Amino acid sequence: MSQRHLVRPIARRWPSTVVTSIARRWPSILLLTLIGIGLAVLFLSLAPARYSAHADVLIAPPAAQSTDAADERTVASYAHVLGGRTVAGRVVEQLSLPGSTTSTDRQISAEVLPGTSVLRVTSTSGQPQQAADISQAAADAFVQWVGTQETDLTASVVEDAATPADPSSPPRVPWLVAGGLLGLLAGLVIAVARQAADRSIHTPAELEEVSGAPVLGAIAYDRAAVQAPLITSLGTGHPRFEAVRILRTNLQFLDIDRDNKVITITSSLAGEGKSTTACNLAIALAQTGTQVALVEGDLRRPRVSEYLGIEKSVGLTTVLVGRIALDAAIQPAATPGLDVLTSGALPPNPSEIIQTNAMRSLVTELRHRYDVVLIDAPPLLPITDASLLASISDGAILVVRHGKTGREEVRAATDRLQSVGARLLGTVLNMSPVKELSRYGYGYGPEFFDRATGGGKGGSRRN
Protein backbone atom coordinates (compact mmCIF):
# COMPACT_ATOMS: atom_id res chain seq x y z
CA MET A 1 0.00 0.00 0.00
CA SER A 2 1.37 3.40 -0.97
CA GLN A 3 2.04 6.11 1.59
CA ARG A 4 -0.59 8.33 -0.06
CA HIS A 5 -3.25 5.69 0.58
CA LEU A 6 -2.20 5.44 4.22
CA VAL A 7 -2.57 9.16 4.90
CA ARG A 8 -6.36 9.33 4.70
CA PRO A 9 -7.08 6.42 7.09
CA ILE A 10 -4.59 7.82 9.58
CA ALA A 11 -6.13 11.30 9.28
CA ARG A 12 -9.61 9.86 9.85
CA ARG A 13 -8.44 7.95 12.91
CA TRP A 14 -6.51 10.86 14.40
CA PRO A 15 -9.36 12.43 16.48
CA SER A 16 -10.39 9.06 17.86
CA THR A 17 -6.74 8.22 18.47
CA VAL A 18 -6.31 11.36 20.56
CA VAL A 19 -9.43 10.60 22.59
CA THR A 20 -8.32 7.00 23.04
CA SER A 21 -4.84 8.00 24.18
CA ILE A 22 -6.32 10.44 26.72
CA ALA A 23 -8.81 7.88 28.03
CA ARG A 24 -6.14 5.17 28.27
CA ARG A 25 -3.54 7.33 29.99
CA TRP A 26 -5.71 9.56 32.19
CA PRO A 27 -3.89 8.52 35.41
CA SER A 28 -0.56 9.80 34.07
CA ILE A 29 -2.25 12.97 32.79
CA LEU A 30 -3.77 13.55 36.22
CA LEU A 31 -0.40 12.88 37.85
CA LEU A 32 1.37 15.43 35.66
CA THR A 33 -1.36 17.97 36.39
CA LEU A 34 -0.84 17.48 40.11
CA ILE A 35 2.92 17.73 39.61
CA GLY A 36 2.41 21.07 37.83
CA ILE A 37 0.33 22.35 40.73
CA GLY A 38 2.93 21.04 43.16
CA LEU A 39 5.72 22.89 41.35
CA ALA A 40 3.64 26.06 41.48
CA VAL A 41 3.18 25.59 45.23
CA LEU A 42 6.94 25.05 45.59
CA PHE A 43 7.65 28.25 43.66
CA LEU A 44 5.18 30.20 45.78
CA SER A 45 6.81 28.90 48.96
CA LEU A 46 10.31 29.85 47.77
CA ALA A 47 9.54 33.18 46.09
CA PRO A 48 9.81 36.24 48.38
CA ALA A 49 6.36 37.48 49.36
CA ARG A 50 5.38 41.07 48.59
CA TYR A 51 2.58 42.86 50.41
CA SER A 52 0.47 45.75 49.12
CA ALA A 53 -1.44 48.36 51.12
CA HIS A 54 -3.32 51.46 49.94
CA ALA A 55 -4.79 54.68 51.22
CA ASP A 56 -7.35 56.91 49.45
CA VAL A 57 -7.16 60.71 49.16
CA LEU A 58 -10.10 62.85 47.99
CA ILE A 59 -9.41 65.95 45.87
CA ALA A 60 -12.26 68.46 46.15
CA PRO A 61 -12.94 72.22 45.92
CA PRO A 62 -13.46 74.14 49.15
CA ALA A 63 -16.95 73.86 50.58
CA ALA A 64 -17.64 77.57 49.86
CA GLN A 65 -17.27 77.06 46.10
CA SER A 66 -20.20 75.99 44.00
CA THR A 67 -18.42 73.36 41.87
CA ASP A 68 -19.01 69.80 42.94
CA ALA A 69 -15.83 68.14 41.72
CA ALA A 70 -12.28 68.91 40.69
CA ASP A 71 -11.27 68.95 37.05
CA GLU A 72 -10.24 65.52 35.75
CA ARG A 73 -6.93 66.78 34.35
CA THR A 74 -6.05 68.39 37.64
CA VAL A 75 -6.80 65.24 39.56
CA ALA A 76 -4.73 63.19 37.08
CA SER A 77 -1.78 65.57 37.47
CA TYR A 78 -2.05 65.26 41.25
CA ALA A 79 -1.79 61.49 40.87
CA HIS A 80 1.68 61.96 39.37
CA VAL A 81 2.69 64.05 42.36
CA LEU A 82 1.31 61.53 44.85
CA GLY A 83 3.27 58.72 43.21
CA GLY A 84 6.37 60.83 42.54
CA ARG A 85 9.70 61.64 44.11
CA THR A 86 8.48 64.64 46.07
CA VAL A 87 6.12 62.58 48.20
CA ALA A 88 8.62 59.70 48.33
CA GLY A 89 11.26 62.00 49.81
CA ARG A 90 8.89 63.16 52.53
CA VAL A 91 8.00 59.51 53.33
CA VAL A 92 11.70 58.64 53.72
CA GLU A 93 12.14 61.53 56.16
CA GLN A 94 8.94 60.83 58.11
CA LEU A 95 9.54 57.10 58.56
CA SER A 96 13.36 57.30 58.67
CA LEU A 97 13.59 54.61 56.03
CA PRO A 98 17.06 53.18 55.37
CA GLY A 99 16.66 53.25 51.59
CA SER A 100 16.99 56.17 49.23
CA THR A 101 14.24 58.33 47.81
CA THR A 102 14.59 56.49 44.49
CA SER A 103 14.07 53.07 46.04
CA THR A 104 11.07 54.29 48.00
CA ASP A 105 9.67 55.94 44.88
CA ARG A 106 9.68 52.51 43.20
CA GLN A 107 7.52 51.17 46.03
CA ILE A 108 4.83 53.82 45.64
CA SER A 109 2.28 54.20 42.87
CA ALA A 110 -0.86 56.31 42.54
CA GLU A 111 -3.93 56.22 40.33
CA VAL A 112 -7.27 57.93 39.95
CA LEU A 113 -10.19 55.69 40.81
CA PRO A 114 -12.44 55.63 37.72
CA GLY A 115 -15.34 58.10 37.80
CA THR A 116 -14.19 59.79 41.01
CA SER A 117 -11.85 62.46 42.28
CA VAL A 118 -10.21 59.98 44.62
CA LEU A 119 -6.50 59.18 44.37
CA ARG A 120 -5.38 55.77 45.58
CA VAL A 121 -1.76 55.49 46.69
CA THR A 122 -0.42 51.94 46.87
CA SER A 123 2.81 50.76 48.43
CA THR A 124 4.49 47.35 48.13
CA SER A 125 6.99 45.91 50.58
CA GLY A 126 8.33 42.62 51.84
CA GLN A 127 6.82 43.45 55.24
CA PRO A 128 3.05 43.97 55.55
CA GLN A 129 3.26 46.63 58.26
CA GLN A 130 5.85 48.62 56.35
CA ALA A 131 3.64 48.57 53.24
CA ALA A 132 0.79 50.06 55.29
CA ASP A 133 3.05 52.66 56.95
CA ILE A 134 4.48 53.84 53.61
CA SER A 135 1.02 54.18 52.03
CA GLN A 136 -0.33 56.10 55.00
CA ALA A 137 2.76 58.34 55.18
CA ALA A 138 2.51 59.06 51.43
CA ALA A 139 -1.17 60.01 51.76
CA ASP A 140 -0.47 62.28 54.73
CA ALA A 141 2.53 63.89 53.01
CA PHE A 142 0.47 64.56 49.90
CA VAL A 143 -2.32 66.19 51.91
CA GLN A 144 0.25 68.47 53.54
CA TRP A 145 1.77 69.28 50.15
CA VAL A 146 -1.61 70.23 48.68
CA GLY A 147 -2.22 72.51 51.68
CA THR A 148 0.95 74.48 50.89
CA GLN A 149 -0.07 75.12 47.29
CA GLU A 150 -1.94 78.24 46.15
CA THR A 151 -4.92 76.37 44.75
CA ASP A 152 -8.66 76.25 45.17
CA LEU A 153 -8.55 72.47 45.83
CA THR A 154 -8.32 70.59 49.08
CA ALA A 155 -7.07 67.07 49.81
CA SER A 156 -8.15 64.79 52.60
CA VAL A 157 -7.53 61.15 53.49
CA VAL A 158 -10.83 59.32 53.15
CA GLU A 159 -9.49 55.81 53.78
CA ASP A 160 -6.48 54.98 55.92
CA ALA A 161 -4.06 52.26 54.97
CA ALA A 162 -4.68 48.84 56.54
CA THR A 163 -2.06 46.20 57.20
CA PRO A 164 -2.49 43.47 54.55
CA ALA A 165 -3.02 39.91 55.79
CA ASP A 166 -2.07 38.11 52.58
CA PRO A 167 0.73 38.74 50.11
CA SER A 168 -0.19 40.39 46.83
CA SER A 169 2.65 38.81 44.89
CA PRO A 170 3.40 36.37 43.62
CA PRO A 171 -0.34 35.89 43.03
CA ARG A 172 -1.29 32.42 44.33
CA VAL A 173 -4.36 31.62 42.26
CA PRO A 174 -2.88 32.53 38.84
CA TRP A 175 0.29 30.59 39.61
CA LEU A 176 -1.65 27.51 40.77
CA VAL A 177 -3.90 27.67 37.70
CA ALA A 178 -0.90 28.14 35.41
CA GLY A 179 0.93 25.22 37.04
CA GLY A 180 -2.11 22.97 36.68
CA LEU A 181 -2.68 23.96 33.05
CA LEU A 182 0.98 23.44 32.14
CA GLY A 183 0.96 20.04 33.84
CA LEU A 184 -2.27 19.13 32.06
CA LEU A 185 -0.85 20.27 28.73
CA ALA A 186 2.33 18.28 29.31
CA GLY A 187 0.25 15.21 30.18
CA LEU A 188 -1.88 15.55 27.04
CA VAL A 189 1.15 16.06 24.80
CA ILE A 190 2.98 13.09 26.30
CA ALA A 191 -0.14 10.90 26.05
CA VAL A 192 -0.67 11.75 22.38
CA ALA A 193 3.06 11.35 21.65
CA ARG A 194 3.12 7.95 23.34
CA GLN A 195 0.02 6.92 21.43
CA ALA A 196 1.64 8.01 18.16
CA ALA A 197 4.83 6.13 19.01
CA ASP A 198 2.98 3.05 20.29
CA ARG A 199 2.77 0.53 17.48
CA SER A 200 1.20 -2.23 19.53
CA ILE A 201 -2.31 -3.62 19.16
CA HIS A 202 -4.87 -2.26 21.62
CA THR A 203 -8.32 -2.85 20.14
CA PRO A 204 -10.10 -5.59 18.19
CA ALA A 205 -10.64 -3.10 15.37
CA GLU A 206 -6.91 -2.45 15.09
CA LEU A 207 -6.18 -6.17 15.11
CA GLU A 208 -8.71 -6.88 12.38
CA GLU A 209 -7.38 -4.02 10.28
CA VAL A 210 -3.75 -5.12 10.53
CA SER A 211 -4.27 -8.88 10.17
CA GLY A 212 -7.04 -8.79 7.60
CA ALA A 213 -8.77 -11.61 9.50
CA PRO A 214 -11.76 -11.57 11.86
CA VAL A 215 -11.26 -11.30 15.61
CA LEU A 216 -12.72 -14.54 16.96
CA GLY A 217 -12.50 -13.54 20.60
CA ALA A 218 -10.98 -11.28 23.20
CA ILE A 219 -9.82 -12.63 26.56
CA ALA A 220 -9.52 -10.36 29.57
CA TYR A 221 -6.36 -9.80 31.58
CA ASP A 222 -6.58 -11.96 34.69
CA ARG A 223 -3.62 -12.17 37.06
CA ALA A 224 -5.10 -15.26 38.67
CA ALA A 225 -4.45 -17.13 35.41
CA VAL A 226 -0.79 -17.47 36.41
CA GLN A 227 -1.81 -19.97 39.08
CA ALA A 228 -5.00 -21.17 37.36
CA PRO A 229 -4.46 -21.05 33.58
CA LEU A 230 -7.25 -23.51 32.68
CA ILE A 231 -10.94 -22.65 32.59
CA THR A 232 -11.73 -25.91 34.38
CA SER A 233 -10.61 -24.20 37.60
CA LEU A 234 -13.10 -21.36 37.08
CA GLY A 235 -16.80 -21.05 37.57
CA THR A 236 -18.93 -21.17 34.43
CA GLY A 237 -19.87 -17.53 34.95
CA HIS A 238 -16.27 -16.33 35.06
CA PRO A 239 -15.48 -13.75 32.33
CA ARG A 240 -12.46 -15.72 31.10
CA PHE A 241 -14.58 -18.86 30.82
CA GLU A 242 -17.23 -16.93 28.91
CA ALA A 243 -14.60 -15.43 26.60
CA VAL A 244 -13.37 -18.92 25.65
CA ARG A 245 -16.95 -20.02 25.00
CA ILE A 246 -17.39 -17.03 22.69
CA LEU A 247 -14.17 -18.02 20.90
CA ARG A 248 -15.48 -21.59 20.56
CA THR A 249 -18.81 -20.41 19.11
CA ASN A 250 -17.19 -18.03 16.63
CA LEU A 251 -14.82 -20.75 15.51
CA GLN A 252 -17.68 -23.17 14.85
CA PHE A 253 -19.43 -20.61 12.62
CA LEU A 254 -16.28 -19.60 10.78
CA ASP A 255 -16.39 -20.29 7.04
CA ILE A 256 -18.99 -23.07 7.35
CA ASP A 257 -18.59 -23.93 3.66
CA ARG A 258 -15.12 -25.28 4.36
CA ASP A 259 -13.99 -28.04 6.67
CA ASN A 260 -11.78 -26.59 9.38
CA LYS A 261 -10.95 -29.69 11.35
CA VAL A 262 -7.19 -29.24 11.83
CA ILE A 263 -6.27 -25.87 13.25
CA THR A 264 -2.86 -24.57 14.25
CA ILE A 265 -2.79 -22.11 17.13
CA THR A 266 0.22 -19.83 17.16
CA SER A 267 1.41 -16.30 17.92
CA SER A 268 3.90 -13.80 16.56
CA LEU A 269 6.28 -13.99 19.50
CA ALA A 270 6.61 -15.90 22.76
CA GLY A 271 4.63 -14.90 25.83
CA GLU A 272 1.36 -14.02 24.09
CA GLY A 273 -0.72 -16.81 25.64
CA LYS A 274 -1.12 -19.16 22.68
CA SER A 275 -0.64 -22.38 24.70
CA THR A 276 -3.23 -21.48 27.36
CA THR A 277 -5.57 -20.42 24.58
CA ALA A 278 -5.08 -23.76 22.81
CA CYS A 279 -5.71 -25.75 26.01
CA ASN A 280 -8.80 -23.76 27.01
CA LEU A 281 -10.29 -23.86 23.50
CA ALA A 282 -9.77 -27.63 23.38
CA ILE A 283 -11.49 -28.01 26.76
CA ALA A 284 -14.39 -25.77 25.69
CA LEU A 285 -14.89 -27.75 22.46
CA ALA A 286 -14.79 -31.08 24.31
CA GLN A 287 -17.41 -29.83 26.79
CA THR A 288 -19.92 -29.59 23.92
CA GLY A 289 -19.46 -33.30 23.08
CA THR A 290 -16.92 -32.69 20.30
CA GLN A 291 -14.13 -35.25 20.04
CA VAL A 292 -10.97 -33.14 20.24
CA ALA A 293 -7.29 -33.98 19.84
CA LEU A 294 -4.79 -31.45 21.20
CA VAL A 295 -1.30 -31.86 19.75
CA GLU A 296 1.65 -30.29 21.53
CA GLY A 297 3.45 -29.14 18.39
CA ASP A 298 5.86 -26.80 20.18
CA LEU A 299 8.96 -28.99 20.28
CA ARG A 300 11.14 -26.28 21.77
CA ARG A 301 9.23 -24.91 24.78
CA PRO A 302 6.24 -27.22 25.30
CA ARG A 303 3.66 -26.06 27.84
CA VAL A 304 0.50 -28.06 27.11
CA SER A 305 1.59 -31.11 29.10
CA GLU A 306 2.48 -28.88 32.04
CA TYR A 307 -0.89 -27.12 32.04
CA LEU A 308 -2.90 -30.33 31.67
CA GLY A 309 -0.76 -32.35 34.08
CA ILE A 310 0.06 -35.05 31.50
CA GLU A 311 3.26 -37.05 31.09
CA LYS A 312 5.26 -35.69 28.15
CA SER A 313 8.09 -38.20 27.81
CA VAL A 314 6.05 -40.16 25.26
CA GLY A 315 4.30 -38.22 22.56
CA LEU A 316 4.62 -36.64 19.12
CA THR A 317 8.33 -37.16 18.53
CA THR A 318 8.13 -40.73 19.84
CA VAL A 319 5.45 -41.52 17.28
CA LEU A 320 7.21 -39.75 14.41
CA VAL A 321 10.44 -41.71 14.87
CA GLY A 322 8.47 -44.96 15.01
CA ARG A 323 9.27 -45.94 18.60
CA ILE A 324 5.63 -46.16 19.65
CA ALA A 325 2.23 -46.39 18.01
CA LEU A 326 -0.12 -43.39 17.91
CA ASP A 327 -2.74 -45.16 20.03
CA ALA A 328 -0.24 -45.73 22.80
CA ALA A 329 1.01 -42.12 22.73
CA ILE A 330 -2.38 -40.42 22.96
CA GLN A 331 -3.43 -39.67 26.52
CA PRO A 332 -6.90 -38.73 27.75
CA ALA A 333 -7.24 -35.40 29.57
CA ALA A 334 -9.40 -34.79 32.62
CA THR A 335 -12.12 -33.35 30.38
CA PRO A 336 -14.11 -36.15 28.67
CA GLY A 337 -13.76 -36.05 24.90
CA LEU A 338 -10.31 -34.43 24.94
CA ASP A 339 -7.25 -36.48 24.01
CA VAL A 340 -3.75 -35.07 24.12
CA LEU A 341 -0.63 -35.92 22.15
CA THR A 342 2.21 -34.33 24.07
CA SER A 343 5.55 -33.30 22.59
CA GLY A 344 7.54 -36.34 23.65
CA ALA A 345 11.30 -36.08 23.94
CA LEU A 346 12.54 -32.75 22.59
CA PRO A 347 14.60 -33.29 19.40
CA PRO A 348 17.64 -31.26 18.31
CA ASN A 349 16.04 -30.64 14.89
CA PRO A 350 12.33 -29.78 15.38
CA SER A 351 11.88 -28.17 11.95
CA GLU A 352 13.19 -31.23 10.11
CA ILE A 353 10.90 -33.57 12.04
CA ILE A 354 7.81 -31.42 11.50
CA GLN A 355 8.19 -31.27 7.71
CA THR A 356 8.49 -35.05 7.28
CA ASN A 357 5.93 -37.27 5.54
CA ALA A 358 5.44 -38.98 8.88
CA MET A 359 4.08 -35.75 10.33
CA ARG A 360 1.70 -35.30 7.43
CA SER A 361 0.48 -38.87 7.81
CA LEU A 362 -0.05 -38.38 11.54
CA VAL A 363 -2.15 -35.24 10.95
CA THR A 364 -4.19 -37.12 8.35
CA GLU A 365 -4.79 -39.96 10.80
CA LEU A 366 -5.91 -37.56 13.53
CA ARG A 367 -8.21 -35.82 11.04
CA HIS A 368 -10.05 -39.11 10.44
CA ARG A 369 -10.30 -39.97 14.13
CA TYR A 370 -11.44 -36.67 15.67
CA ASP A 371 -13.95 -33.94 15.04
CA VAL A 372 -11.38 -31.20 15.70
CA VAL A 373 -7.59 -31.30 15.91
CA LEU A 374 -5.82 -28.37 17.57
CA ILE A 375 -2.06 -28.04 17.20
CA ASP A 376 -0.26 -25.82 19.69
CA ALA A 377 2.60 -24.43 17.58
CA PRO A 378 5.64 -22.30 18.47
CA PRO A 379 5.66 -18.56 17.66
CA LEU A 380 5.79 -17.72 13.97
CA LEU A 381 8.52 -15.12 13.78
CA PRO A 382 11.52 -16.62 15.61
CA ILE A 383 11.37 -20.04 13.88
CA THR A 384 9.70 -21.78 10.94
CA ASP A 385 8.00 -24.58 12.88
CA ALA A 386 4.63 -22.83 13.18
CA SER A 387 4.39 -21.97 9.49
CA LEU A 388 5.22 -25.59 8.61
CA LEU A 389 2.48 -26.86 10.93
CA ALA A 390 0.02 -24.29 9.58
CA SER A 391 0.75 -25.40 6.01
CA ILE A 392 -0.46 -28.95 6.76
CA SER A 393 -3.50 -27.66 8.68
CA ASP A 394 -6.79 -26.26 7.47
CA GLY A 395 -5.82 -22.89 8.88
CA ALA A 396 -4.27 -21.03 11.76
CA ILE A 397 -5.46 -18.88 14.65
CA LEU A 398 -3.10 -16.08 15.66
CA VAL A 399 -3.04 -15.11 19.35
CA VAL A 400 -2.08 -11.47 19.89
CA ARG A 401 -1.25 -9.93 23.24
CA HIS A 402 -2.90 -6.61 23.99
CA GLY A 403 -0.48 -3.70 24.29
CA LYS A 404 2.61 -5.88 23.64
CA THR A 405 2.35 -7.34 20.17
CA GLY A 406 3.25 -4.72 17.59
CA ARG A 407 1.49 -4.02 14.33
CA GLU A 408 4.61 -4.95 12.39
CA GLU A 409 4.85 -8.28 14.21
CA VAL A 410 1.24 -9.09 13.30
CA ARG A 411 1.85 -8.14 9.66
CA ALA A 412 5.03 -10.20 9.57
CA ALA A 413 3.21 -13.19 11.09
CA THR A 414 0.40 -13.02 8.53
CA ASP A 415 2.97 -12.69 5.75
CA ARG A 416 4.77 -15.76 7.08
CA LEU A 417 1.54 -17.75 6.91
CA GLN A 418 0.76 -16.52 3.40
CA SER A 419 4.25 -17.42 2.21
CA VAL A 420 3.57 -21.12 2.91
CA GLY A 421 0.02 -21.03 1.60
CA ALA A 422 -1.58 -21.29 5.04
CA ARG A 423 -4.93 -19.66 5.85
CA LEU A 424 -5.32 -17.26 8.72
CA LEU A 425 -8.74 -18.22 10.05
CA GLY A 426 -8.86 -15.49 12.65
CA THR A 427 -7.19 -13.88 15.62
CA VAL A 428 -7.60 -13.75 19.39
CA LEU A 429 -6.84 -10.59 21.36
CA ASN A 430 -5.40 -11.85 24.64
CA MET A 431 -4.77 -10.20 28.04
CA SER A 432 -6.94 -7.17 27.33
CA PRO A 433 -7.94 -4.77 30.14
CA VAL A 434 -11.52 -5.39 31.18
CA LYS A 435 -12.52 -1.75 30.68
CA GLU A 436 -11.34 -1.76 27.08
CA LEU A 437 -13.15 -5.02 26.30
CA SER A 438 -16.42 -3.61 27.61
CA ARG A 439 -15.79 -0.33 25.74
CA TYR A 440 -15.44 -2.13 22.43
CA GLY A 441 -18.26 -4.58 23.02
CA TYR A 442 -16.24 -7.65 23.99
CA GLY A 443 -16.81 -9.42 27.29
CA TYR A 444 -18.30 -8.12 30.52
CA GLY A 445 -17.79 -4.84 32.28
CA PRO A 446 -15.36 -4.21 35.14
CA GLU A 447 -18.06 -4.57 37.84
CA PHE A 448 -19.00 -8.05 36.65
CA PHE A 449 -15.35 -9.04 36.39
CA ASP A 450 -14.71 -7.87 39.95
CA ARG A 451 -17.61 -9.88 41.29
CA ALA A 452 -16.72 -13.00 39.33
CA THR A 453 -13.03 -12.99 40.21
CA GLY A 454 -13.26 -11.72 43.77
CA GLY A 455 -11.50 -8.44 43.13
CA GLY A 456 -10.75 -8.34 39.45
CA LYS A 457 -6.99 -8.56 39.74
CA GLY A 458 -5.75 -9.96 36.66
CA GLY A 459 -3.81 -11.28 33.74
CA SER A 460 -2.09 -14.36 32.48
CA ARG A 461 1.49 -13.96 31.44
CA ARG A 462 2.03 -17.57 30.59
CA ASN A 463 2.82 -18.82 27.10
N, C-alpha and C positions, 0 to 999 in steps of 0.2 A: 504494500500500500504506500502511495506517495505521501510525502510530507504535507502537500497541499490538501489531500483528502483527510489527513488527521487533524488539521487545524479546526475545522468546523465542529466535529464532535467534541473536541477539547473545549472550544469556546462555549458550546451549549452546556457542557457539564460544569463550567467554572463556577457559576453562582451556587449550584448545589454542592460543589466541592468545598467552597468556602463555608457554607452552612454546616456541612458534615464535619469539617475540620474543627470548627468552633464547638459543635455539640460533643465531639469525641474528646476534645482536649480542654473542656471547660474547667477542670480542677487546676490545671497548670495556668490557665488564663486568670482564674481567681487568685491563685498564689502570687502571680506577678503583680496583679493589681494591689494586693495587700503589701507586697514588698515596696511598691512605689509609694504607698501611703506611709509605710514605715520609714522610708528614706526621707520623706518630707518631714515627718515627726523628728527624725534625727537632726535634720538641718535646722529646724525650728529650735531644738534644744541647744544646739551649738552656736547658732547665730546670736550676736549681741542684741538684746531687746532695746527698743526705742519707745519712749512714752511721749504722748502728745497731750497738751492741755491748752485751753483757749479761754479768752476773756472777750466780752463784747463791749464796744464803745459806741454810743449814739451821738451822731452829729446833728445838731438842730439849731435853728435861729433862736434868739432870745425870746422869752415869752411875750415881751411887749410888741414884737413885730407881728405883722398879719400873716406872713407866709407860713405855710404849714411844714415845709420840708426844705432841706438844703439842696442846692443844685447838684445834679448827678456828677458833673465833671469835677466839682469841688470835692465832693466826697471821695471820688476815685483818686484825686491827687493826694488827699489826706491818707489814703491807704498806703501810698508809696512812702509817705513820711513815717507812718506807724511801723512799717516793716523795714525801714531804712537804718542807716548808720547813726543818725542823730539819736533816735530812740535807743538803739543798741548801746551807744556810749553811755547814756544815762543809766541803763540797766546794769552795766558793768560796774559803774560807780556805786549805785544804790545797793547792790547785792554783794559787792566786793568779790566779783567773780575772778578766778585765776586766769582765765583766757583773755584774749584780746578782743577789741571791739569787732574786728572782722569775723572771728570765730563765733562770737555771739550773734552777729548779724545773720550768719548762716542758719542759726537755730530759730530765727524769728521770721514769720511770714504774716502778711495781712491781706484781707480781701473784703470786698463789699458784699454783704449778704444780698442776694437778688431781690429787687423790689423794695428795698429798705434804704435807710440812711445809717445803717448799723455797720460798723467795721469790726471784723473778727480778727484778733491777733492770736496766732497759734505758735507755740514753742515746742520743740522736740528736744529730748534729752535722754541720756541713759538712766536717769534717776527720775522717778515719777514726781517727787516733791519739787525737785529743781525745775522740771518742766512747768509746774503750776506757778512757782515763784517767778520765773522769768516772764511768763505770760501776764501775770498780774502786775509785775513791775513795769512791763512795757506799756500796759494800758494806763497805769497811773502816770507814767512819765509823759505819755502822749497827751493826756488830759491837761497836765501842767503846761506842756508846750503850747497847746491851743490857747490856754488862758493868757499867755504872754504875747500872743499875736494880736495885731490891730485888725480884728475881723468882727463881723456881725454874727458869727457862729459860736456855739458852745459845744463842749464835749463832756460827756459823762459816762462813767462805767455803769452799764445796765446789767451786766452779768459777770460776777467774779470768777476767776479761774478756780477749778476744782482739781484735786489730786487724782490723776487717772488710776484706775484699778488694774486695767489690762494694758499690755503693750499695744502700740499701734502698728509697729513694724518689727520683724516681718509679719505681714498679715497671715494669720493662721488658716483661715478658711480657704483663701485662694491657693495657698501652698499645698494644703491637703488635697484639694480638688485637682490641682495640677499634677501632684504626685500620683493620685489614683488614675487619672486619665492617661498619663504617660505609661504607667504600669499596665493598664488595660490595653493601650495601643501596642506596647511591646509584646504582650501576650497574644494579641490577635495576629500580629505580624509573624511571630514565631510559629503559631499554630498553622497559619496558611503556608508558611515556608516549609514546615515539616510535612504538611500534607502534599505539597508540590514535590518534595524530595522523596516522599514515601512511595515506593513502587510495589508495595505488597498488596495482596488481595484483602479487602475488608468486607465486601458485600457480595451476596449472590449475583447481583446484576453485573458487577465487575468480573466475577469469575466466568459467568456465561459469555460475556463479551470477549474476554481474552481467549478462552478455550474453544469457543464456537460449539460447545456441547451443553445440553441442559444440566441444571443443578438438580440432582436427584434427592438431595437432603442436606440439612445443616444441623450439626450436632453441637450442643452448647458446651462451653468450657466448664468443667467440673473437676475441681481439685481432688475430690474423693476418688476419681477414677484411677489415681496412682495406686491406691490400695485395692480398689475394686473395679478393675477394667471391664469386666463382663456384665452384661445386662441381667444375667441370671441372679446376681446378688442385689438387684434393685427391685423395688415394687413396680407393678405394672403401670402405675400412674406416674412414675418418675419421668421427668422431661427427657432424659437421655434415652430411656427405654422407648418413649413415644417417638423420638427422632429416628431411632433405628427402624421402628415399625413404618414410619413414613417413607424411609429409604427403601424398605422392602416392597411396599405397595407401588411406589414409583418405578422400581425396577421391573416389577411384574407387568406393568402396563407400557413398558418401553419398547417401541418398535415391534408391536405384536405380530406383524407380518413376517418377522424373521425369528428364527430359533436362537435364542441367546441362552444356551445351556452351560457353556464353559466361559467363565468370566475371570479375567485377571484383575486383581486389585493391587494398585501400585500408587506411587507418589512421585513427586519430582525429586525430593531430597529425603534424607533420613529424618526421623523425629516428627513426622506429620500425622501419625496415628493410623497408618494404613493397616497394620496388623490387628489392632483392636477393632477397627472397622470391619475387617474381614471376618474375625471371630464372631462379633455381635450380629453381623448380617447373616452369617451361616446359622447361628442359633435362632434368629428371628424367622428365617425361612423354614427351618426344621419344626418350629412350633406350630406352623400352619399345616403340618402333615406332609410337607415336601421332603423327599429323600435327597439329602445334601451331602456332598463330599467336599471337605476342606483340605486342600493340598498346601503343605508348607513349602512353597517354591523358593523361599529365600534361603539359599544355601550358604550364606555368608554370616548373617546375623539373625538366625531363626528365633521367633518369639511365640509362635502359635502354640507349640507344645508347652511352653512355660505358662502361658495364660490358661490353657485348658487342663493343665496338670496331667499331661500324657507323656509316656516314655518316648524319647526321640532317637534312641540309639538304632532302632530299626525303622526304616521308612522309605522315602523316595529314592535316595541314592542306593540303598540296599536292593531295591527292586530293579533299578536301572542297570546295575552291574550283574544282575542275575543271581544274586546270592540267596534271594528269598522270593517266594511268590507274592503277587499283589494281595491275594486274600489274607495271607498271614501278616502282611505289613499294615493293613488297614485296621484302625482301632476305633471302637465306638466311643463317642463322647458322652458326657453326663446327660445331655439333651437327647431324647429319643428321636431317631431319624437323622442324626448327624454323625457321620463317620469322618475320621481324620487320618490323613496320610502325612505323617511328620517328615522332617527333612532327612532323618537318618544321619549317618556319619558325614561330617562336612568334608567335601572333597577339595583338593588343591586347585582344581580346574572346573568351577561351576558352569561357566559359559559353554565349555565343550560338552559337558554332560547334558545340559539342557537342550542343545540343538541336535541331539542324536535322534535316529529313527526310533530308538527305544522309548524316548520321551513322547514322541508323537503317538506311538502305539499305545502307550499308557493312557494318554489323554483321551484317545479314541475309545479305549476300554471303559474308562470312567464315564464317558458320555453315554454309553449304552446302558450302564448300570444305574445311573442316578438321574434324578430330575434336574438338578443343578450342581455344577462343579465350580467351586470358587478356588482360585489359585492366589495365595498370598505371595506376591512377587517383591523383589528388592526395589529400591528407588530407581527411577528411569535414568537420571542424568549421570550419576557416578559410574555406572556399569551398564552393560548391554543385556544382562539377564532378563530384566523385565520386558524389554521390547521383544526378545526372543519368545518368551512365554506368551505375550500378547498376540504374537503373530500366529500361534497355533491355537488361539482361543477364538471365541466368537466376538470378543470385544474386551475393552478394558474400562475400569472405573478409576478415575484419578482422584486421590484424596489430597486436599489442599488445606494447609493450616492457616487459619485466619491471622492476619497481621504479621506473618513470618514468611510465607511463600511469596516470592516476587512475581510480578507479571512476566518478566523475561523467563523465569524458571518454568512457569506454566506454558508459555509459548514454546520453549525448547522441548518440554516434555511431550506436547502434542505433536510437534514436528518429528520427534523421535518415533512416536507411534506411527505417524503417517509414512515415514521412511521405510518401515517394514510392512506396510500394507495393513496395519492393525486398525480397528475401529475404536474410537473413543465413544463409548456408550453414554457417558455422563460423568459428572464430578460430584464430590461431596465436600462441603465447606466444614472443616472440623475445628473444634476448640474456639467457637465464636462466643463473644460476650452475650449474655442473655438479653440485655437491653437492645442490642443491635438486631438479634434474631426477631424479637417481638416488633421492632421498628419496621423491619422489612417483610414481616408477615410469615416468618418461619418460627415454629415452636411457641412456647408459652412465655408469658411475661415474667418479669423478675419476682413478683409477689408469689406466683404459683411455684416458681423454681425454689424460692426460699422455703416455702411450706413443704415441698416434696423432698428437699434435701436436708432439711433441718438447719438451715442457715444460709444456703446458697453459696457456699465457698466452693470455688471450683475450677478444675480443668485438668484433663489428662495430658501428660507430657510423655507418654510412652509411645514407642514405635508400633 
